[in-house]
Amino acid sequence: MAFSFLVIATAAQAQVTLTFGTYAADKPTETVRKYRPFLSFLASRMTEQLGQKVTIKMTVAKEYREGIRQLAEGNVDFARFGPASYVVVKQENPDVQIVAMESKKGKKRFKGVIVVHRDSSIQSLEDLAGLTFAFGDELSTIGRYLAQANLLDSGISGSDLHSFDYLGRHDLVGEAVGVGKYSAGALKESTYKKLVAKGVPIRVLTSFENVTKPWLASAQLDPAIVEAMRSVMLSAQNEEIVRRVSKNGFIASEDSDYDIVRDAIEKSRSF
């Protein structure tokens, strides 16, 4: 069952109702807390631009696959996905389009990390041969595809590990490595920093580049609404409310920005 809430812009009579979709890469409650202020802001600004009251509902799918299906089939109007999920949903419905992508200090890249226990003797990816590994969701950009591509580049395939599992969320991966259930795991750098601040005993073994997350519109969404949404997002880079979701706002994007992820997905097939 999806976790839902309602955001309503203050204006006259409601005429445009949109559903925003995402999936829980971390705790669903944390996901809602993160997006609620920005969606209220977006609804208010779109109301001004369109001259119609905009209402935005939110639904948080428990799994990546369900979130992807919702956007591909038009059950949600717009969504925030990880790069790999964008590549997958684009395969399922080529008419899904990018509204904008998140900015990291004006750039399109940020870091994923592979972590080990703070006291581990492991010093390189090659040292993971014969050990255990925790991945995130099976459709996670960092938690699976880019991590597996990096392991393969170091000569480590799935058969070289003692075992590996997919735990779903990034925070679960870091916590599992911290309690010694796995020798290493892959997660996003921001989650790693939050876990360390909470006292989880993990350290970075290696880091790798990832592309920032795209915000996407369903194939069925009215082009005028898409353009209004894009205009708000790209013109509000210094707004505090925007920085709660994307620390440095949003920048324009195109499909080719995600070729690095397409390459990793292809490479991971041999993992």
C-alpha positions as CSV (number, residue, x, y, z in Angstrom):
1,M,0.0,0.0,0.0
2,A,1.3,3.5,-0.9
3,F,1.9,6.2,1.7
4,S,-0.1,9.3,0.7
5,F,-0.8,12.9,1.7
6,L,-2.4,15.9,0.2
7,V,-0.9,19.4,-0.6
8,I,-3.2,22.2,-1.5
9,A,-2.2,25.6,-2.8
10,T,-4.2,28.6,-1.5
11,A,-6.1,30.0,-4.4
12,A,-9.6,30.1,-5.8
13,Q,-11.5,27.1,-7.0
14,A,-9.5,23.9,-7.6
15,Q,-9.1,23.2,-11.3
16,V,-5.8,21.3,-11.7
17,T,-5.1,18.2,-9.6
18,L,-1.8,16.5,-9.9
19,T,-0.3,13.4,-8.3
20,F,3.4,13.3,-7.5
21,G,5.0,9.9,-7.2
22,T,8.3,8.6,-5.8
23,Y,9.5,5.5,-4.0
24,A,11.1,5.0,-0.6
25,A,14.9,4.9,-1.0
26,D,15.0,5.7,2.7
27,K,12.2,5.6,5.3
28,P,8.8,6.6,3.8
29,T,8.2,9.1,6.7
30,E,11.5,10.8,5.9
31,T,10.6,10.9,2.2
32,V,7.3,12.7,3.0
33,R,9.0,15.1,5.4
34,K,11.5,16.0,2.6
35,Y,9.0,16.7,-0.2
36,R,6.0,18.2,1.6
37,P,7.3,21.8,1.8
38,F,8.6,21.8,-1.8
39,L,5.3,20.4,-3.2
40,S,3.4,23.1,-1.4
41,F,5.7,25.7,-2.9
42,L,5.4,24.2,-6.4
43,A,1.6,24.1,-6.2
44,S,1.5,27.7,-5.1
45,R,3.8,29.0,-7.8
46,M,2.1,26.9,-10.5
47,T,-1.2,28.3,-9.4
48,E,0.2,31.8,-10.1
49,Q,1.6,30.8,-13.5
50,L,-1.5,28.9,-14.7
51,G,-4.1,31.2,-13.2
52,Q,-5.8,28.1,-11.8
53,K,-5.6,26.6,-8.4
54,V,-3.2,23.6,-8.4
55,T,-3.6,20.7,-6.0
56,I,-0.8,18.2,-5.6
57,K,-1.2,14.8,-4.0
58,M,1.7,12.6,-3.2
59,T,2.1,8.8,-3.2
60,V,5.2,7.0,-2.0
61,A,5.6,3.5,-3.5
62,K,7.3,0.9,-1.2
63,E,9.4,-0.5,-4.0
64,Y,11.2,1.0,-7.0
65,R,9.3,-1.3,-9.5
66,E,5.9,-0.1,-8.3
67,G,6.9,3.6,-8.6
68,I,8.2,3.0,-12.1
69,R,5.0,1.2,-13.1
70,Q,2.9,4.1,-11.8
71,L,4.7,6.7,-13.9
72,A,4.9,4.5,-17.0
73,E,1.2,3.9,-17.0
74,G,0.3,7.4,-16.1
75,N,-1.1,6.6,-12.6
76,V,1.0,9.6,-11.3
77,D,1.5,12.8,-13.2
78,F,5.1,13.6,-12.3
79,A,7.8,11.9,-10.3
80,R,11.3,12.1,-8.8
81,F,13.3,9.1,-9.7
82,G,16.9,7.8,-9.5
83,P,18.8,7.7,-12.8
84,A,18.4,4.0,-13.3
85,S,14.7,4.1,-12.7
86,Y,14.5,6.9,-15.3
87,V,16.3,4.7,-17.8
88,V,13.9,1.8,-17.1
89,V,10.7,3.9,-17.2
90,K,11.9,5.4,-20.5
91,Q,12.2,1.9,-21.9
92,E,8.7,1.1,-20.8
93,N,7.2,4.4,-22.0
94,P,9.5,6.4,-24.4
95,D,7.2,9.4,-24.1
96,V,8.0,10.1,-20.4
97,Q,9.9,13.3,-20.3
98,I,12.4,15.1,-18.1
99,V,11.1,18.3,-16.4
100,A,14.5,19.2,-14.8
101,M,17.3,17.6,-13.0
102,E,18.6,18.4,-9.5
103,S,21.8,20.4,-9.2
104,K,24.8,19.7,-7.0
105,K,26.6,23.1,-6.8
106,G,25.7,23.7,-10.4
107,K,26.8,20.3,-11.6
108,K,25.0,17.2,-12.7
109,R,27.1,14.6,-10.8
110,F,27.4,13.5,-7.2
111,K,28.9,10.6,-5.2
112,G,27.9,7.1,-4.4
113,V,30.0,5.1,-1.9
114,I,30.9,1.6,-1.0
115,V,31.4,1.2,2.7
116,V,32.9,-1.3,5.1
117,H,32.8,-1.5,8.9
118,R,34.9,1.2,10.6
119,D,37.3,-1.4,12.0
120,S,37.5,-3.6,8.9
121,S,40.9,-4.6,7.6
122,I,39.5,-4.3,4.0
123,Q,41.5,-1.7,2.0
124,S,40.5,-2.2,-1.6
125,L,37.6,-3.6,-3.7
126,E,39.9,-6.5,-4.6
127,D,39.9,-7.5,-0.9
128,L,36.2,-8.2,-1.1
129,A,36.7,-11.5,-3.0
130,G,35.2,-14.3,-0.9
131,L,33.3,-11.9,1.4
132,T,29.6,-10.7,1.6
133,F,28.1,-7.6,0.0
134,A,24.8,-5.7,0.6
135,F,23.2,-3.9,-2.4
136,G,20.2,-1.6,-2.2
137,D,17.2,-2.1,-4.4
138,E,17.6,-4.3,-7.5
139,L,16.8,-1.2,-9.6
140,S,18.9,1.3,-7.6
141,T,21.5,3.3,-9.5
142,I,24.0,3.5,-6.7
143,G,22.8,0.6,-4.7
144,R,23.1,-1.8,-7.6
145,Y,24.2,-0.8,-11.1
146,L,27.1,1.6,-10.4
147,A,28.3,-0.4,-7.5
148,Q,28.4,-3.6,-9.6
149,A,30.1,-1.8,-12.5
150,N,32.8,-0.6,-10.1
151,L,33.2,-4.1,-8.6
152,L,33.5,-5.5,-12.1
153,D,36.2,-2.9,-13.0
154,S,38.2,-4.3,-10.0
155,G,37.8,-7.9,-11.1
156,I,35.0,-8.8,-8.7
157,S,31.9,-10.4,-10.0
158,G,29.0,-12.0,-8.2
159,S,30.6,-15.4,-8.3
160,D,33.7,-14.0,-6.6
161,L,31.7,-13.0,-3.6
162,H,30.8,-15.4,-0.8
163,S,27.2,-14.0,-1.1
164,F,25.3,-10.9,-1.7
165,D,21.8,-9.6,-1.1
166,Y,19.5,-6.7,-2.1
167,L,18.2,-4.9,1.0
168,G,16.0,-2.3,-0.6
169,R,16.9,1.0,1.1
170,H,20.2,2.8,1.4
171,D,19.9,3.2,5.2
172,L,19.3,-0.5,5.7
173,V,22.5,-1.2,3.7
174,G,24.7,1.1,5.9
175,E,23.1,-0.2,9.1
176,A,23.7,-3.9,8.1
177,V,27.4,-3.2,7.4
178,G,27.6,-1.3,10.6
179,V,26.4,-4.3,12.7
180,G,28.7,-6.7,10.8
181,K,26.1,-8.6,8.9
182,Y,27.9,-7.8,5.6
183,S,31.5,-7.1,4.8
184,A,30.6,-4.1,2.5
185,G,27.7,-2.3,0.9
186,A,26.7,0.4,-1.5
187,L,24.7,3.5,-0.7
188,K,24.5,7.2,-1.5
189,E,26.9,9.5,0.2
190,S,24.3,11.7,1.9
191,T,22.8,8.6,3.7
192,Y,26.3,7.5,4.7
193,K,26.9,10.9,6.3
194,K,23.6,10.7,8.2
195,L,24.4,7.2,9.5
196,V,27.9,8.2,10.6
197,A,26.4,11.2,12.5
198,K,24.1,8.8,14.2
199,G,27.0,6.7,15.3
200,V,26.9,3.8,12.8
201,P,30.5,2.5,12.6
202,I,31.2,2.5,8.9
203,R,33.8,4.1,6.6
204,V,34.1,4.7,2.9
205,L,36.1,2.1,1.0
206,T,35.7,3.9,-2.4
207,S,33.4,6.4,-4.0
208,F,32.2,6.8,-7.6
209,E,30.3,9.3,-9.7
210,N,26.5,9.3,-10.2
211,V,24.2,11.6,-12.1
212,T,21.7,13.7,-10.1
213,K,18.1,12.8,-10.0
214,P,15.6,13.7,-12.7
215,W,12.1,15.0,-12.1
216,L,9.8,13.4,-14.7
217,A,6.4,14.1,-16.3
218,S,4.1,11.3,-17.5
219,A,3.4,11.0,-21.2
220,Q,-0.2,12.0,-20.6
221,L,0.5,15.3,-18.7
222,D,-0.7,18.4,-20.5
223,P,2.3,20.2,-22.1
224,A,1.2,23.5,-20.6
225,I,1.4,22.1,-17.1
226,V,4.8,20.5,-17.8
227,E,6.1,23.9,-19.0
228,A,4.7,25.7,-16.0
229,M,6.3,23.2,-13.7
230,R,9.6,23.5,-15.5
231,S,9.5,27.3,-15.4
232,V,9.0,27.3,-11.6
233,M,11.7,24.8,-11.0
234,L,14.4,26.4,-13.2
235,S,13.7,29.9,-12.0
236,A,13.8,29.2,-8.3
237,Q,17.3,28.0,-7.7
238,N,18.0,30.3,-4.8
239,E,14.7,29.7,-2.9
240,E,15.2,28.2,0.5
241,I,12.2,25.9,0.0
242,V,13.8,24.4,-3.1
243,R,17.1,23.8,-1.3
244,R,15.3,21.4,1.1
245,V,14.8,19.0,-1.8
246,S,17.7,20.0,-4.1
247,K,20.4,21.9,-2.2
248,N,21.4,23.9,-5.2
249,G,18.1,24.0,-7.1
250,F,17.4,22.5,-10.5
251,I,19.1,22.7,-13.9
252,A,17.9,21.8,-17.4
253,S,18.6,18.3,-18.6
254,E,18.5,16.0,-21.6
255,D,18.3,12.3,-22.0
256,S,22.0,11.9,-22.9
257,D,22.9,13.0,-19.3
258,Y,22.0,9.5,-18.2
259,D,24.2,7.6,-20.7
260,I,26.6,6.9,-17.8
261,V,23.9,4.9,-16.1
262,R,22.8,3.1,-19.2
263,D,26.4,1.9,-19.6
264,A,26.5,0.7,-16.0
265,I,23.2,-1.1,-16.4
266,E,24.6,-2.9,-19.4
267,K,27.8,-3.7,-17.7
268,S,26.1,-5.1,-14.6
269,R,24.4,-7.8,-16.7
270,S,27.7,-9.7,-16.5
271,F,27.9,-9.4,-12.7
